[in-house]
């Protein structure tokens, strides 16, 4: 999603004028975001957006507030994440790929992946997860399998999945099988694809 597509998807929210005013305020007075960010759910609603699959109105509004900042994006993202509730943290994670911060937000991904909140884990594995190193990314994918996060939430899964991830999934599948349990269907499908793609030993 882009800021323009999020703005378009937010047409018809309960108080669109509030969001426009809040974005202008943040652009002119960046510290105002610490007050406006938590208020987005109450002023814009928390319902799903019909024109933005997987997004809620408060997610989109908060992302737009972050993109309206004139600078210090990484510092504000960190502050809002550290002091926010689960919904506010999710919005920060979803905003990261739209902010000019390079890899500065990676510590927030590591924090989210350590939680047991599947919404945060899923948000952390979005497009910004390209900044995770391969080892951390593989562990995050396994966390999705363990916690029941659909692998469809993992950005770039097919391009980043490799033989090492296949080995890890195979070991997990063996453990589950020994305990009379199976991997989720999407993880089994991924393991099958990876196994098929690996070169056969002579």
N, C-alpha and C positions, 0 to 999 in steps of 0.2 A: 504494500500500500504506500501511496505517496501522500504528502500533505494535501494536495489538491483533491485526490480521490476521497480522503477522509472528510474534508470540508463538504464535498458533494454528498457523501453518505449521511452527514449530520443535518441535512436540510429536514425540517420538520421536527427537530427535537423541541422539548418544551420551551426552552428559552434561548433561541439562537442569537438574539441580540446580546445576551450576557456573554456568550463565548467570544463574539467579535470584539466587544469592549474589553474583555479580559486579555485577549491576545494583544491588543494595542497597549494595554496597561503594562503587560510583561515586557513588551518591546521597549517601552519608554522607562520603566522602573523595574528592572529584573527581580529585585527582592520581593516584589509583589507576588511572585509565583508561589512562594511558601504559604501564602494565604489562599490563593485562588485554586491551586492544585487540589487540595482536599475538598473544596466546594463543588468541583465539577460534577460529581455524582448527583448531588442534590439539585443543581441548576440545569443539568443537561439530561438527567435520567440515567438509568443503568440497564436499559433494555437492549436487546440485540438489534443490530443495524441491518435491515433487509438488503441494503446494497453493498455491504461489506461483510462477507461471510466470516464468522468467527470473532467479529469485533462487537463490543458493546459501546453505547454512547459515551459512557464515562471514560473508557479506554481511549477512544478517538479524541475526545476533548482534551484529555490530559496530554496526549502525544502532541497535539497542536499547540498547547501552551508551551511545552518544552521546545518545539521547533521555532517558536516565536522569540525565544531568547536571543539577544544580540551577541552574546558571547558567554564564556564560562560554562558551556554546556555540560562538560564532564563533572564539574564541581557541583552544579545544581542537581544533576542526575543522581550523584552519589548522596547528596543531602536528602533529597526527596525519597530516595529508596530507603535509606537507613532509618528515616523517621516516619515512613508511611505505613499504612495498613496493607493487607494483602492485595487489595485492588489497586492501590496506588503503586505498589512495587511492580505489579504486573504491567501497568502502563509504562513505567520507566523502562522496563526490559523491552517492551514492544517499540519504544521510541528510539532505542540505541542505534539501530541501523540507519535512522534518518538524521542522526546528529553528526556534526563534523568533529568527532572525538578520536578517530583512529581506534587503537586497542585499549584506550583508557578505561572503558567500561567492563573489561574482562573480569575484574574482581567481583562485580555485581553478578555476573553469570555464575562464578564459582559459588557464591553465597546462595543463589537461588537453587542451584543443582543440589546443594547439601540439604535443602529443606525437604519436608514430606508433603509440601503443598504441590499437588500435581499441576495446578494452574501456573505456578511460578516455574516449575521444571519445563513445562511445555513452552512457555514464553521465552525461557533462556535458550532454547534450542531452535529459535527462529533464525532469520538471516544473519544476525550479528554473531552467531556462534561460529562463523567462519574465522573469527579471531582466536578461537580455542585451539591450542596445539593438538596434534593428533591423539596423543594419549589421553588428555582430558576429554576430548570429544568422544572417544570410544567409551570411556567410563560413563559419560553422560547418556549415551545411547543405552548402555546397560541399565542405567538408573531408570530410564523410561520403561524398559521391559519389566524391571522389578516392580515399579510403582503403577503400572497400568496406563501409562501415557501412550496414546496411539502413536506409532512411528510416523504417521502422516504429518505429525507436528514438527518433525525434524527436517530442517531445511538442508538441501544438498545431500540427502542421505545416500542416494544412488551413486553420486560422484565421489563421496568421501569414504564410503564403506570399503574396507579392504580385507586382505587375508587375516590380519591380526584380529579384526573385529569378528570375522568368521570363526576363528579359533576360540575366542571368548564366548561367543554365542553357542558354539558346539559344546563347550565345557558346561555352560549353564544348562543346556538342553539335557546333557547326561545326568547332571545333578537332579534336575526336575524329574526325569524319567525314573531314576532310582527311588525317588520319593513318591512315585505314583502320580506325578503331575506333568503337565506339558507346557511348553512355551506358548505365549499368545500367538494367534494365527499370523499376525503381521510379522512377528519375529521369526516364526518358522519359514514364512515365505522369503524373508530377507536372507536367512541362512541358506535356503535352497538356491537362491539366485547367486549368492556369493560362492557357494560350493561348486556350482555349475561353471562359474566364470574362472575359477582357479585353474592354473595349468596342472595337468595330471603328471604324476611322477613316472619316470621311465621304468 
